[in-house]
């Protein structure tokens, strides 16, 4: 019987998602992710065999990921609209900022993978050389 884990998988994925969103795939190290959740880089590799797999798991879409606006269900309609809108803005803007960071990190990673698969030639292979004159 083993020890109880100090950090859950969800906490690791959340920390990795935040780190990748802030610094991108190439700018994020396993040590930086480990520092966020209080684990060593080697301990992170127990949850995903590579940094790429950790990126895939952390950045995958989650169905339960919604902005924190539950307080609107309790609104009865007589509240001051300015207070409700201010509270809504304080809830939604950070959520949208994090989503934007995640999407940028995903896009940059996809772009770098595509770039790694293509070889840029120093000449145009479709152009035929003219014969010497």
Chimera marker file (.cmm) of the C-alpha trace (Angstrom):
<marker_set name="trace">
<marker id="1" x="0.000" y="0.000" z="0.000" r="1" g="1" b="0" radius="0.5"/>
<marker id="2" x="1.512" y="3.308" z="-1.119" r="1" g="1" b="0" radius="0.5"/>
<marker id="3" x="1.379" y="6.789" z="0.248" r="1" g="1" b="0" radius="0.5"/>
<marker id="4" x="-1.451" y="9.140" z="-0.499" r="1" g="1" b="0" radius="0.5"/>
<marker id="5" x="-0.524" y="11.619" z="-3.232" r="1" g="1" b="0" radius="0.5"/>
<marker id="6" x="0.348" y="15.146" z="-2.079" r="1" g="1" b="0" radius="0.5"/>
<marker id="7" x="-0.925" y="16.673" z="-5.307" r="1" g="1" b="0" radius="0.5"/>
<marker id="8" x="-3.834" y="15.460" z="-7.403" r="1" g="1" b="0" radius="0.5"/>
<marker id="9" x="-3.677" y="14.967" z="-11.161" r="1" g="1" b="0" radius="0.5"/>
<marker id="10" x="-6.135" y="17.837" z="-11.619" r="1" g="1" b="0" radius="0.5"/>
<marker id="11" x="-3.834" y="20.175" z="-9.677" r="1" g="1" b="0" radius="0.5"/>
<marker id="12" x="-0.877" y="19.119" z="-11.815" r="1" g="1" b="0" radius="0.5"/>
<marker id="13" x="-2.813" y="19.649" z="-15.035" r="1" g="1" b="0" radius="0.5"/>
<marker id="14" x="-4.068" y="23.045" z="-13.811" r="1" g="1" b="0" radius="0.5"/>
<marker id="15" x="-0.513" y="24.135" z="-12.938" r="1" g="1" b="0" radius="0.5"/>
<marker id="16" x="0.786" y="22.889" z="-16.283" r="1" g="1" b="0" radius="0.5"/>
<marker id="17" x="-2.045" y="24.641" z="-18.144" r="1" g="1" b="0" radius="0.5"/>
<marker id="18" x="-1.254" y="27.934" z="-16.410" r="1" g="1" b="0" radius="0.5"/>
<marker id="19" x="2.477" y="27.601" z="-17.099" r="1" g="1" b="0" radius="0.5"/>
<marker id="20" x="1.988" y="26.690" z="-20.763" r="1" g="1" b="0" radius="0.5"/>
<marker id="21" x="-0.520" y="29.540" z="-21.179" r="1" g="1" b="0" radius="0.5"/>
<marker id="22" x="1.916" y="32.069" z="-19.764" r="1" g="1" b="0" radius="0.5"/>
<marker id="23" x="5.158" y="30.944" z="-21.408" r="1" g="1" b="0" radius="0.5"/>
<marker id="24" x="4.172" y="28.665" z="-24.313" r="1" g="1" b="0" radius="0.5"/>
<marker id="25" x="5.421" y="25.127" z="-24.886" r="1" g="1" b="0" radius="0.5"/>
<marker id="26" x="9.040" y="26.003" z="-25.638" r="1" g="1" b="0" radius="0.5"/>
<marker id="27" x="9.317" y="28.549" z="-22.818" r="1" g="1" b="0" radius="0.5"/>
<marker id="28" x="7.945" y="26.223" z="-20.136" r="1" g="1" b="0" radius="0.5"/>
<marker id="29" x="10.157" y="23.705" z="-18.364" r="1" g="1" b="0" radius="0.5"/>
<marker id="30" x="9.149" y="20.742" z="-16.258" r="1" g="1" b="0" radius="0.5"/>
<marker id="31" x="10.966" y="22.419" z="-13.383" r="1" g="1" b="0" radius="0.5"/>
<marker id="32" x="8.726" y="25.507" z="-13.729" r="1" g="1" b="0" radius="0.5"/>
<marker id="33" x="5.602" y="23.354" z="-13.685" r="1" g="1" b="0" radius="0.5"/>
<marker id="34" x="6.938" y="21.335" z="-10.766" r="1" g="1" b="0" radius="0.5"/>
<marker id="35" x="7.649" y="24.526" z="-8.806" r="1" g="1" b="0" radius="0.5"/>
<marker id="36" x="4.011" y="25.597" z="-9.231" r="1" g="1" b="0" radius="0.5"/>
<marker id="37" x="2.638" y="22.379" z="-7.775" r="1" g="1" b="0" radius="0.5"/>
<marker id="38" x="5.434" y="21.489" z="-5.375" r="1" g="1" b="0" radius="0.5"/>
<marker id="39" x="6.828" y="18.454" z="-7.202" r="1" g="1" b="0" radius="0.5"/>
<marker id="40" x="10.111" y="17.591" z="-8.848" r="1" g="1" b="0" radius="0.5"/>
<marker id="41" x="10.298" y="17.353" z="-12.634" r="1" g="1" b="0" radius="0.5"/>
<marker id="42" x="10.796" y="13.595" z="-12.314" r="1" g="1" b="0" radius="0.5"/>
<marker id="43" x="7.597" y="13.285" z="-10.275" r="1" g="1" b="0" radius="0.5"/>
<marker id="44" x="5.691" y="15.086" z="-13.038" r="1" g="1" b="0" radius="0.5"/>
<marker id="45" x="6.817" y="12.427" z="-15.488" r="1" g="1" b="0" radius="0.5"/>
<marker id="46" x="4.831" y="9.858" z="-13.507" r="1" g="1" b="0" radius="0.5"/>
<marker id="47" x="1.684" y="11.590" z="-14.742" r="1" g="1" b="0" radius="0.5"/>
<marker id="48" x="2.813" y="11.973" z="-18.363" r="1" g="1" b="0" radius="0.5"/>
<marker id="49" x="5.836" y="10.287" z="-19.957" r="1" g="1" b="0" radius="0.5"/>
<marker id="50" x="6.983" y="13.405" z="-21.839" r="1" g="1" b="0" radius="0.5"/>
<marker id="51" x="6.547" y="17.168" z="-21.758" r="1" g="1" b="0" radius="0.5"/>
<marker id="52" x="4.582" y="16.890" z="-25.009" r="1" g="1" b="0" radius="0.5"/>
<marker id="53" x="2.159" y="14.416" z="-23.418" r="1" g="1" b="0" radius="0.5"/>
<marker id="54" x="1.777" y="16.682" z="-20.404" r="1" g="1" b="0" radius="0.5"/>
<marker id="55" x="1.018" y="19.591" z="-22.759" r="1" g="1" b="0" radius="0.5"/>
<marker id="56" x="-1.602" y="17.513" z="-24.584" r="1" g="1" b="0" radius="0.5"/>
<marker id="57" x="-3.275" y="16.414" z="-21.356" r="1" g="1" b="0" radius="0.5"/>
<marker id="58" x="-3.198" y="19.867" z="-19.788" r="1" g="1" b="0" radius="0.5"/>
<marker id="59" x="-4.401" y="21.773" z="-22.834" r="1" g="1" b="0" radius="0.5"/>
<marker id="60" x="-7.166" y="19.402" z="-23.905" r="1" g="1" b="0" radius="0.5"/>
<marker id="61" x="-10.651" y="20.894" z="-23.883" r="1" g="1" b="0" radius="0.5"/>
<marker id="62" x="-12.693" y="20.274" z="-20.762" r="1" g="1" b="0" radius="0.5"/>
<marker id="63" x="-16.492" y="20.161" z="-20.829" r="1" g="1" b="0" radius="0.5"/>
<marker id="64" x="-16.851" y="21.506" z="-17.278" r="1" g="1" b="0" radius="0.5"/>
<marker id="65" x="-14.766" y="24.595" z="-17.980" r="1" g="1" b="0" radius="0.5"/>
<marker id="66" x="-17.214" y="27.476" z="-17.746" r="1" g="1" b="0" radius="0.5"/>
<marker id="67" x="-16.819" y="31.026" z="-16.477" r="1" g="1" b="0" radius="0.5"/>
<marker id="68" x="-17.638" y="31.447" z="-12.757" r="1" g="1" b="0" radius="0.5"/>
<marker id="69" x="-21.018" y="33.175" z="-13.098" r="1" g="1" b="0" radius="0.5"/>
<marker id="70" x="-23.201" y="31.064" z="-10.802" r="1" g="1" b="0" radius="0.5"/>
<marker id="71" x="-24.083" y="34.188" z="-8.830" r="1" g="1" b="0" radius="0.5"/>
<marker id="72" x="-26.321" y="35.296" z="-11.715" r="1" g="1" b="0" radius="0.5"/>
<marker id="73" x="-28.747" y="32.452" z="-10.948" r="1" g="1" b="0" radius="0.5"/>
<marker id="74" x="-29.433" y="34.022" z="-7.549" r="1" g="1" b="0" radius="0.5"/>
<marker id="75" x="-30.150" y="37.449" z="-9.058" r="1" g="1" b="0" radius="0.5"/>
<marker id="76" x="-33.814" y="38.401" z="-8.802" r="1" g="1" b="0" radius="0.5"/>
<marker id="77" x="-33.799" y="41.426" z="-11.096" r="1" g="1" b="0" radius="0.5"/>
<marker id="78" x="-33.998" y="44.222" z="-8.545" r="1" g="1" b="0" radius="0.5"/>
<marker id="79" x="-30.233" y="44.528" z="-8.070" r="1" g="1" b="0" radius="0.5"/>
<marker id="80" x="-28.241" y="47.549" z="-9.137" r="1" g="1" b="0" radius="0.5"/>
<marker id="81" x="-27.164" y="46.788" z="-12.749" r="1" g="1" b="0" radius="0.5"/>
<marker id="82" x="-23.785" y="48.492" z="-12.288" r="1" g="1" b="0" radius="0.5"/>
<marker id="83" x="-22.896" y="46.209" z="-9.366" r="1" g="1" b="0" radius="0.5"/>
<marker id="84" x="-24.033" y="43.093" z="-11.226" r="1" g="1" b="0" radius="0.5"/>
<marker id="85" x="-22.091" y="44.071" z="-14.359" r="1" g="1" b="0" radius="0.5"/>
<marker id="86" x="-18.985" y="44.899" z="-12.339" r="1" g="1" b="0" radius="0.5"/>
<marker id="87" x="-19.147" y="41.522" z="-10.603" r="1" g="1" b="0" radius="0.5"/>
<marker id="88" x="-19.714" y="39.826" z="-13.963" r="1" g="1" b="0" radius="0.5"/>
<marker id="89" x="-16.709" y="41.615" z="-15.444" r="1" g="1" b="0" radius="0.5"/>
<marker id="90" x="-14.479" y="40.598" z="-12.518" r="1" g="1" b="0" radius="0.5"/>
<marker id="91" x="-15.576" y="36.986" z="-13.061" r="1" g="1" b="0" radius="0.5"/>
<marker id="92" x="-15.486" y="36.757" z="-16.853" r="1" g="1" b="0" radius="0.5"/>
<marker id="93" x="-12.476" y="38.872" z="-17.876" r="1" g="1" b="0" radius="0.5"/>
<marker id="94" x="-9.858" y="36.730" z="-16.046" r="1" g="1" b="0" radius="0.5"/>
<marker id="95" x="-11.560" y="33.612" z="-17.430" r="1" g="1" b="0" radius="0.5"/>
<marker id="96" x="-11.349" y="34.973" z="-20.985" r="1" g="1" b="0" radius="0.5"/>
<marker id="97" x="-7.725" y="36.013" z="-20.485" r="1" g="1" b="0" radius="0.5"/>
<marker id="98" x="-6.793" y="32.487" z="-19.410" r="1" g="1" b="0" radius="0.5"/>
<marker id="99" x="-8.671" y="30.957" z="-22.363" r="1" g="1" b="0" radius="0.5"/>
<marker id="100" x="-6.923" y="33.338" z="-24.750" r="1" g="1" b="0" radius="0.5"/>
<marker id="101" x="-3.538" y="32.352" z="-23.296" r="1" g="1" b="0" radius="0.5"/>
<marker id="102" x="-4.379" y="28.659" z="-23.671" r="1" g="1" b="0" radius="0.5"/>
<marker id="103" x="-5.469" y="29.090" z="-27.274" r="1" g="1" b="0" radius="0.5"/>
<marker id="104" x="-2.338" y="31.063" z="-28.144" r="1" g="1" b="0" radius="0.5"/>
<marker id="105" x="-0.170" y="28.341" z="-26.570" r="1" g="1" b="0" radius="0.5"/>
<marker id="106" x="-2.025" y="25.646" z="-28.554" r="1" g="1" b="0" radius="0.5"/>
<marker id="107" x="-1.678" y="27.625" z="-31.791" r="1" g="1" b="0" radius="0.5"/>
<marker id="108" x="2.041" y="28.274" z="-31.284" r="1" g="1" b="0" radius="0.5"/>
<marker id="109" x="2.656" y="24.602" z="-30.560" r="1" g="1" b="0" radius="0.5"/>
<marker id="110" x="0.723" y="23.487" z="-33.645" r="1" g="1" b="0" radius="0.5"/>
<marker id="111" x="2.569" y="26.033" z="-35.781" r="1" g="1" b="0" radius="0.5"/>
<marker id="112" x="5.978" y="24.894" z="-34.526" r="1" g="1" b="0" radius="0.5"/>
<marker id="113" x="5.102" y="21.226" z="-35.163" r="1" g="1" b="0" radius="0.5"/>
<marker id="114" x="4.056" y="22.065" z="-38.732" r="1" g="1" b="0" radius="0.5"/>
<marker id="115" x="7.255" y="24.046" z="-39.237" r="1" g="1" b="0" radius="0.5"/>
<marker id="116" x="9.342" y="21.128" z="-37.988" r="1" g="1" b="0" radius="0.5"/>
<marker id="117" x="7.789" y="18.839" z="-40.603" r="1" g="1" b="0" radius="0.5"/>
<marker id="118" x="8.568" y="21.100" z="-43.549" r="1" g="1" b="0" radius="0.5"/>
<marker id="119" x="11.961" y="21.586" z="-45.101" r="1" g="1" b="0" radius="0.5"/>
<marker id="120" x="12.743" y="24.926" z="-46.666" r="1" g="1" b="0" radius="0.5"/>
<marker id="121" x="14.846" y="24.527" z="-49.788" r="1" g="1" b="0" radius="0.5"/>
<marker id="122" x="17.280" y="27.243" z="-50.896" r="1" g="1" b="0" radius="0.5"/>
<marker id="123" x="15.818" y="27.045" z="-54.422" r="1" g="1" b="0" radius="0.5"/>
<marker id="124" x="12.457" y="26.609" z="-56.134" r="1" g="1" b="0" radius="0.5"/>
<marker id="125" x="12.205" y="22.962" z="-57.308" r="1" g="1" b="0" radius="0.5"/>
<marker id="126" x="9.343" y="23.841" z="-59.706" r="1" g="1" b="0" radius="0.5"/>
<marker id="127" x="11.485" y="26.228" z="-61.704" r="1" g="1" b="0" radius="0.5"/>
<marker id="128" x="13.450" y="24.620" z="-64.485" r="1" g="1" b="0" radius="0.5"/>
<marker id="129" x="16.898" y="26.001" z="-65.216" r="1" g="1" b="0" radius="0.5"/>
<marker id="130" x="17.451" y="27.364" z="-68.680" r="1" g="1" b="0" radius="0.5"/>
<marker id="131" x="20.023" y="25.642" z="-70.832" r="1" g="1" b="0" radius="0.5"/>
<marker id="132" x="23.394" y="27.348" z="-71.162" r="1" g="1" b="0" radius="0.5"/>
<marker id="133" x="23.747" y="29.653" z="-74.151" r="1" g="1" b="0" radius="0.5"/>
<link id1="1" id2="2" r="1" g="1" b="0" radius="0.2"/>
<link id1="2" id2="3" r="1" g="1" b="0" radius="0.2"/>
<link id1="3" id2="4" r="1" g="1" b="0" radius="0.2"/>
<link id1="4" id2="5" r="1" g="1" b="0" radius="0.2"/>
<link id1="5" id2="6" r="1" g="1" b="0" radius="0.2"/>
<link id1="6" id2="7" r="1" g="1" b="0" radius="0.2"/>
<link id1="7" id2="8" r="1" g="1" b="0" radius="0.2"/>
<link id1="8" id2="9" r="1" g="1" b="0" radius="0.2"/>
<link id1="9" id2="10" r="1" g="1" b="0" radius="0.2"/>
<link id1="10" id2="11" r="1" g="1" b="0" radius="0.2"/>
<link id1="11" id2="12" r="1" g="1" b="0" radius="0.2"/>
<link id1="12" id2="13" r="1" g="1" b="0" radius="0.2"/>
<link id1="13" id2="14" r="1" g="1" b="0" radius="0.2"/>
<link id1="14" id2="15" r="1" g="1" b="0" radius="0.2"/>
<link id1="15" id2="16" r="1" g="1" b="0" radius="0.2"/>
<link id1="16" id2="17" r="1" g="1" b="0" radius="0.2"/>
<link id1="17" id2="18" r="1" g="1" b="0" radius="0.2"/>
<link id1="18" id2="19" r="1" g="1" b="0" radius="0.2"/>
<link id1="19" id2="20" r="1" g="1" b="0" radius="0.2"/>
<link id1="20" id2="21" r="1" g="1" b="0" radius="0.2"/>
<link id1="21" id2="22" r="1" g="1" b="0" radius="0.2"/>
<link id1="22" id2="23" r="1" g="1" b="0" radius="0.2"/>
<link id1="23" id2="24" r="1" g="1" b="0" radius="0.2"/>
<link id1="24" id2="25" r="1" g="1" b="0" radius="0.2"/>
<link id1="25" id2="26" r="1" g="1" b="0" radius="0.2"/>
<link id1="26" id2="27" r="1" g="1" b="0" radius="0.2"/>
<link id1="27" id2="28" r="1" g="1" b="0" radius="0.2"/>
<link id1="28" id2="29" r="1" g="1" b="0" radius="0.2"/>
<link id1="29" id2="30" r="1" g="1" b="0" radius="0.2"/>
<link id1="30" id2="31" r="1" g="1" b="0" radius="0.2"/>
<link id1="31" id2="32" r="1" g="1" b="0" radius="0.2"/>
<link id1="32" id2="33" r="1" g="1" b="0" radius="0.2"/>
<link id1="33" id2="34" r="1" g="1" b="0" radius="0.2"/>
<link id1="34" id2="35" r="1" g="1" b="0" radius="0.2"/>
<link id1="35" id2="36" r="1" g="1" b="0" radius="0.2"/>
<link id1="36" id2="37" r="1" g="1" b="0" radius="0.2"/>
<link id1="37" id2="38" r="1" g="1" b="0" radius="0.2"/>
<link id1="38" id2="39" r="1" g="1" b="0" radius="0.2"/>
<link id1="39" id2="40" r="1" g="1" b="0" radius="0.2"/>
<link id1="40" id2="41" r="1" g="1" b="0" radius="0.2"/>
<link id1="41" id2="42" r="1" g="1" b="0" radius="0.2"/>
<link id1="42" id2="43" r="1" g="1" b="0" radius="0.2"/>
<link id1="43" id2="44" r="1" g="1" b="0" radius="0.2"/>
<link id1="44" id2="45" r="1" g="1" b="0" radius="0.2"/>
<link id1="45" id2="46" r="1" g="1" b="0" radius="0.2"/>
<link id1="46" id2="47" r="1" g="1" b="0" radius="0.2"/>
<link id1="47" id2="48" r="1" g="1" b="0" radius="0.2"/>
<link id1="48" id2="49" r="1" g="1" b="0" radius="0.2"/>
<link id1="49" id2="50" r="1" g="1" b="0" radius="0.2"/>
<link id1="50" id2="51" r="1" g="1" b="0" radius="0.2"/>
<link id1="51" id2="52" r="1" g="1" b="0" radius="0.2"/>
<link id1="52" id2="53" r="1" g="1" b="0" radius="0.2"/>
<link id1="53" id2="54" r="1" g="1" b="0" radius="0.2"/>
<link id1="54" id2="55" r="1" g="1" b="0" radius="0.2"/>
<link id1="55" id2="56" r="1" g="1" b="0" radius="0.2"/>
<link id1="56" id2="57" r="1" g="1" b="0" radius="0.2"/>
<link id1="57" id2="58" r="1" g="1" b="0" radius="0.2"/>
<link id1="58" id2="59" r="1" g="1" b="0" radius="0.2"/>
<link id1="59" id2="60" r="1" g="1" b="0" radius="0.2"/>
<link id1="60" id2="61" r="1" g="1" b="0" radius="0.2"/>
<link id1="61" id2="62" r="1" g="1" b="0" radius="0.2"/>
<link id1="62" id2="63" r="1" g="1" b="0" radius="0.2"/>
<link id1="63" id2="64" r="1" g="1" b="0" radius="0.2"/>
<link id1="64" id2="65" r="1" g="1" b="0" radius="0.2"/>
<link id1="65" id2="66" r="1" g="1" b="0" radius="0.2"/>
<link id1="66" id2="67" r="1" g="1" b="0" radius="0.2"/>
<link id1="67" id2="68" r="1" g="1" b="0" radius="0.2"/>
<link id1="68" id2="69" r="1" g="1" b="0" radius="0.2"/>
<link id1="69" id2="70" r="1" g="1" b="0" radius="0.2"/>
<link id1="70" id2="71" r="1" g="1" b="0" radius="0.2"/>
<link id1="71" id2="72" r="1" g="1" b="0" radius="0.2"/>
<link id1="72" id2="73" r="1" g="1" b="0" radius="0.2"/>
<link id1="73" id2="74" r="1" g="1" b="0" radius="0.2"/>
<link id1="74" id2="75" r="1" g="1" b="0" radius="0.2"/>
<link id1="75" id2="76" r="1" g="1" b="0" radius="0.2"/>
<link id1="76" id2="77" r="1" g="1" b="0" radius="0.2"/>
<link id1="77" id2="78" r="1" g="1" b="0" radius="0.2"/>
<link id1="78" id2="79" r="1" g="1" b="0" radius="0.2"/>
<link id1="79" id2="80" r="1" g="1" b="0" radius="0.2"/>
<link id1="80" id2="81" r="1" g="1" b="0" radius="0.2"/>
<link id1="81" id2="82" r="1" g="1" b="0" radius="0.2"/>
<link id1="82" id2="83" r="1" g="1" b="0" radius="0.2"/>
<link id1="83" id2="84" r="1" g="1" b="0" radius="0.2"/>
<link id1="84" id2="85" r="1" g="1" b="0" radius="0.2"/>
<link id1="85" id2="86" r="1" g="1" b="0" radius="0.2"/>
<link id1="86" id2="87" r="1" g="1" b="0" radius="0.2"/>
<link id1="87" id2="88" r="1" g="1" b="0" radius="0.2"/>
<link id1="88" id2="89" r="1" g="1" b="0" radius="0.2"/>
<link id1="89" id2="90" r="1" g="1" b="0" radius="0.2"/>
<link id1="90" id2="91" r="1" g="1" b="0" radius="0.2"/>
<link id1="91" id2="92" r="1" g="1" b="0" radius="0.2"/>
<link id1="92" id2="93" r="1" g="1" b="0" radius="0.2"/>
<link id1="93" id2="94" r="1" g="1" b="0" radius="0.2"/>
<link id1="94" id2="95" r="1" g="1" b="0" radius="0.2"/>
<link id1="95" id2="96" r="1" g="1" b="0" radius="0.2"/>
<link id1="96" id2="97" r="1" g="1" b="0" radius="0.2"/>
<link id1="97" id2="98" r="1" g="1" b="0" radius="0.2"/>
<link id1="98" id2="99" r="1" g="1" b="0" radius="0.2"/>
<link id1="99" id2="100" r="1" g="1" b="0" radius="0.2"/>
<link id1="100" id2="101" r="1" g="1" b="0" radius="0.2"/>
<link id1="101" id2="102" r="1" g="1" b="0" radius="0.2"/>
<link id1="102" id2="103" r="1" g="1" b="0" radius="0.2"/>
<link id1="103" id2="104" r="1" g="1" b="0" radius="0.2"/>
<link id1="104" id2="105" r="1" g="1" b="0" radius="0.2"/>
<link id1="105" id2="106" r="1" g="1" b="0" radius="0.2"/>
<link id1="106" id2="107" r="1" g="1" b="0" radius="0.2"/>
<link id1="107" id2="108" r="1" g="1" b="0" radius="0.2"/>
<link id1="108" id2="109" r="1" g="1" b="0" radius="0.2"/>
<link id1="109" id2="110" r="1" g="1" b="0" radius="0.2"/>
<link id1="110" id2="111" r="1" g="1" b="0" radius="0.2"/>
<link id1="111" id2="112" r="1" g="1" b="0" radius="0.2"/>
<link id1="112" id2="113" r="1" g="1" b="0" radius="0.2"/>
<link id1="113" id2="114" r="1" g="1" b="0" radius="0.2"/>
<link id1="114" id2="115" r="1" g="1" b="0" radius="0.2"/>
<link id1="115" id2="116" r="1" g="1" b="0" radius="0.2"/>
<link id1="116" id2="117" r="1" g="1" b="0" radius="0.2"/>
<link id1="117" id2="118" r="1" g="1" b="0" radius="0.2"/>
<link id1="118" id2="119" r="1" g="1" b="0" radius="0.2"/>
<link id1="119" id2="120" r="1" g="1" b="0" radius="0.2"/>
<link id1="120" id2="121" r="1" g="1" b="0" radius="0.2"/>
<link id1="121" id2="122" r="1" g="1" b="0" radius="0.2"/>
<link id1="122" id2="123" r="1" g="1" b="0" radius="0.2"/>
<link id1="123" id2="124" r="1" g="1" b="0" radius="0.2"/>
<link id1="124" id2="125" r="1" g="1" b="0" radius="0.2"/>
<link id1="125" id2="126" r="1" g="1" b="0" radius="0.2"/>
<link id1="126" id2="127" r="1" g="1" b="0" radius="0.2"/>
<link id1="127" id2="128" r="1" g="1" b="0" radius="0.2"/>
<link id1="128" id2="129" r="1" g="1" b="0" radius="0.2"/>
<link id1="129" id2="130" r="1" g="1" b="0" radius="0.2"/>
<link id1="130" id2="131" r="1" g="1" b="0" radius="0.2"/>
<link id1="131" id2="132" r="1" g="1" b="0" radius="0.2"/>
<link id1="132" id2="133" r="1" g="1" b="0" radius="0.2"/>
</marker_set>
